[in-house]
Amino acid sequence: MIGVAGQSVPQMATVKAYPLPGAGQTSFYVVTDAGVLSATAPTRRIEGDRSHPLRALYAAGQDVITQYRRSQQGPS
């Protein structure tokens, strides 16, 4: 996910507050040497549009969540 975050930086803006996303929204916060950057978009739009600028970052985040869930299930 960290490797993919760099691709999304051009779509992000510098922020000083870190609110939770609203219902149906997905927010990303990326910590850089220049400060914290953020972008928020409707989750359905990210999921439904393969060319959405945040799609790769969203997919990488879903992969992290999947791996975490697998690690919590124990050996199969």
C-alpha positions, 0 to 999 in steps of 0.5 A: 500500500505504501508503494502505491500511495505515491501514485495517488499523491498528485490527487491529494491536498495538504491537510492539518485535520484528520476527520473520519469519512462520511457515510459512503466515503473513503478517505486516505491520509498519506504522511510525507516529508512535506506534511500529511496529504489527503483525498476523499471520494465516494466509495462506490465511485472508486469501486466502480471506476477502474480509472479512478485516480484512487482505485489502486490505493483503494485496492491495495488497502483492501489487500491489507485488510484481507491479509489482516483478516487471514492472519486472525483466522489462524492456520487452515 
